[in-house]
Every structure is written in structure tokens, then in C-alpha cells.
Amino acid sequence: MFAADFSALRTLRDLIRYAVSRFNAAGIALGHGTLDVYDEAVYLVLHTLHLPIDRLEPFIDAAVLDHERQAVLAIVERRIAERLPAPYLTGEAWLRGRRFTVDERVIVPRSYIAELLDEGLEPWIADPYAVEWALDMCTGSGCLAILAAETFPHAQVDAVDLSADALAVARINVDDYGLQERVALHQSNLFASLPPARYDLILCNPPYVNSASMDALPPEYRHEPRLALAGGDDGMDLIRPLLAQAGEFLQPGGILVLELGHEQAYFEQAFPHLEPVWLSTSGGDDKVLLLRQDQLAAS
């Protein structure tokens, strides 16, 4: 048995190749910001070496020092041994080009709603300056609340979560973006602890994973707060009371944008009387839906 000799890993290219091989051999699960092991390896190597994560080419053949090599090898082994999502190892996640602080108190930001905010939710919202009051329900890290505040420059945004731990992380991110005057954080079980309000827009990326899917989650996803993922037998445990109450908190003409992941069939079984608009995203046409205030008020 010979001790491993890593001295041949002399450049970033060598370290990335090594990480890709190790990740493939270990069968790590992805989906927390990267979709293939190469991107995962590049991100972890560049972050660990304090290099810009979007500029690999100038550094790809740069030699690494011994302590740099050891730091990269250590984070690669942690990624494999602990099955921690990369953002929990680095303390940051990137969504639509923006950086957010994260740790195991919140799920890693990944929402198709963020894509739709890039487009200002057109054509459903014709004028972004006309949105005066918005709500991000189940805010987690606060990422969607922050993106909404950037998308709708005149809007005040309420960001709501049941978890005090999640709101502590959201506070860091709201402060980092200097949005303390426009994004208000509330600890509440859905609308229960909110003051009376009528929102132009409600966003919600809730816990919606059905029980069978929860049981099948890879280890990486089990590091995330169960409270933020598990939606009960059919994934609709939180969505039922949300839809029952949301109409009272929307302005006439207001809209609810709701992310459901892979649960379209369960949604349609639970709410056969509703006829939402399913919005197109990079994940398909069945991941995010839109409901108007009049639909919710009548349901």
C-alpha cells in the first residue's frame, strides 16, 4: 500500500481534473448551483484559492503552492465524505448573478421564480414601477425578496418565514444589499402574524416535496432544513392554507406566483377547480404557476 502522492497536481488544471475524477467516482449529487461535476469542481477550486469564480481561463495553468493544493484537496474530500452541498462548504450561493450568504439554516437558493423576475414577470406585470407592495412567503435566505426589491424599484417587500434561524440568514443578506428600508422580515406561520395588507404581488417557493420523494432524496439534500422542503404526503400541506388565505391579502388585480417543482399532478388533484397559468422556465412549463386575486377569492 503506497501513500498518495499529490505533488503531481501542480496547476489549477490538475486540481480540477482530480476533483472531477473524485466526484465522478464518488457519485455525488448535484443541483445546488451546479448541474455537472466539472462546474462543481471549478467553483470549489476557484473559491478555495480566492480567485474570481467566473474567470477560470487566465488561471487554468497557473502553478499552485503546497498550502493551496492542500486546501483544495481538503474541500474536495469534505464534499465527498460529508456530502455537503458546495454552498454550505463555501458559505455562499449564487442566483441570477447575485451572491447570497447561506448555511445549513436555510435551503440553498435555487428558484425558477428568480428567472421570471429577471423578465419583470411580463406580461402579467406591465409596469415594474407600479408594484408598490410585494410579499415573499417562505423567504428562507431572503433571495427572492431581494430580487423582487431590485425588480420593482418602488415596492416595499415583506419577507416571511416560520423559521427564526432562516430569518437570521435573511437579515444578513438584506443588510448586505442595503435594503433594510425596503425589505421587512417577519416571523409568521403564513399570514397569521402579518398586519392587514393588500399586496400587488405574492411570491412563494414553499416546502412542496411529497413524502415519497423526501424519502428518496440524496444525502446532499438531507443537510437542508426539512421544514423548508417537506410538503406532506402529496406536497400540498402548506399550499392548501396558503391558497385559502392568499386572496384576502392581494389587491384586486394582484397575482400569486407559486413554485411547485415536480408536483404539478398533485396540485391538479388537490385543486381541480383552479385554472392557473403555468409559466415557462428553464425547467419546463410545469414548475411555476400564476393565479389571479379573483380566482383565489372565489375558491
C-alpha positions, -999 to +999 in steps of 0.1 A: +000+000+000+015+033-010+007+067+004-009+090-021+015+115-037-003+147-047+028+166-058+020+159-094-011+182-090+008+213-099-017+236-116-054+245-114-060+223-144-045+194-125-066+201-094-098+205-114-092+172-133-085+154-100-117+168-084-138+158-114-124+123-112-131+120-075-166+134-078-175+110-106-161+081-087-180+091-055-213+097-073-220+130-056-255+145-061-257+180-077-284+206-081-273+232-055-260+257-080-242+234-105-255+207-128-223+188-136-192+177-117-169+199-139-187+231-129-188+219-092-150+213-093-142+246-110-164+265-085-148+248-054-112+252-067-116+289-076-134+298-044-109+280-023-080+298-039-097+331-036-099+336-074-129+351-093-154+323-098-163+334-133-127+338-147-110+304-149-091+308-182-064+333-170-055+309-142-061+275-156-023+267-160-011+287-130+011+268-106-003+262-071+016+264-038+017+235-014-007+251+011-031+259-018-030+223-030-038+211+005-067+235+009-083+223-024-077+186-016-094+192+018-125+208+004-128+181-023-126+154+004-152+172+026-176+175-004-173+137-008-171+124+028-198+147+043-220+150+012-224+187+019-237+209-009-210+231-022-227+263-009-226+250+026-188+245+023-182+280+009-209+299+028-223+314-003-247+307-031-252+324-065-286+331-080-290+350-112-255+365-108-261+377-072-243+364-042-261+353-011-248+342+023-261+307+032-256+280+057-275+250+070-302+272+085-316+277+050-321+258+018-296+266-009-312+293-032-325+278-064-358+291-078-373+293-112-391+324-099-358+342-100-357+337-138-392+352-141-382+382-120-353+388-145-381+395-170-402+416-146-429+390-147-440+404-181-467+404-194-485+398-161-469+430-146-468+456-173-451+483-153-425+474-127-428+508-111-465+502-104-458+475-079-460+492-045-463+462-021-449+427-025-447+396-003-422+368-004-437+339+015-413+312+028-384+336+022-356+314+036-323+332+028-343+362+015-331+358-020-364+362-038-374+392-016-341+409-025-346+401-062-381+414-061-370+447-045-345+451-073-370+442-100-397+465-087-379+497-076-409+514-058-420+483-039-419+477-002-413+439+003-424+418+032-403+386+036-420+359+057-407+327+072-417+305+101-381+298+110-362+323+131-329+307+120-338+313+084-347+349+091-313+355+108-297+345+075-321+366+055-312+396+077-275+392+067-285+392+030-309+421+033-282+441+051-256+431+025-278+446-002-286+477+017-323+470+015-332+475+052-356+503+044-375+484+017-374+447+028-391+439+061-386+405+077-415+388+096-416+355+115-450+341+108-469+309+101-481+320+066-502+351+071-510+346+108-487+372+123-488+397+095-506+431+098-535+436+074-522+443+040-531+441+003-502+431-019-498+437-057-477+405-058-471+374-037-442+352-044-439+318-028-414+289-032-428+268-004-420+233+010-436+211-016-417+178-018-441+149-013-433+122+012-422+096-012-398+120-029-385+131+005-376+095+014-356+092-019-336+125-015-298+121-019-277+129+012-268+164+000-305+174+002-309+159+037-285+186+050-311+212+042-338+221+067-366+196+064-391+224+073-382+241+041-386+210+019-412+186+032-448+192+020-466+162+034-480+131+016-488+150-016-466+180-011-497+203-006-498+206+032-487+243+032-501+251-002-537+244+009-538+270+036-518+294+015-543+294-013-572+296+011-559+328+026-539+345-002-569+361-019-576+382+012-541+396+010-540+405-027-551+437-043-578+434-069-558+426-100-530+412-078-512+379-086-497+350-068-467+333-083-461+298-068-433+273-074-442+236-073-412+217-086-423+183-098-457+184-081-480+196-109-500+163-108-506+166-071-516+202-074-541+194-100-556+166-079-558+189-049-572+219-067-592+207-097-614+238-097-584+262-102-571+270-137-537+285-131-514+298-158-483+277-160-453+298-167-424+289-189-390+285-172-357+268-180-371+238-161-401+235-183-437+247-183-449+228-153-428+242-124-443+276-116-479+287-118-497+320-116-531+327-100-551+360-100-567+375-070-602+369-083-595+332-088-583+329-052-611+350-038-636+327-055-621+294-045 
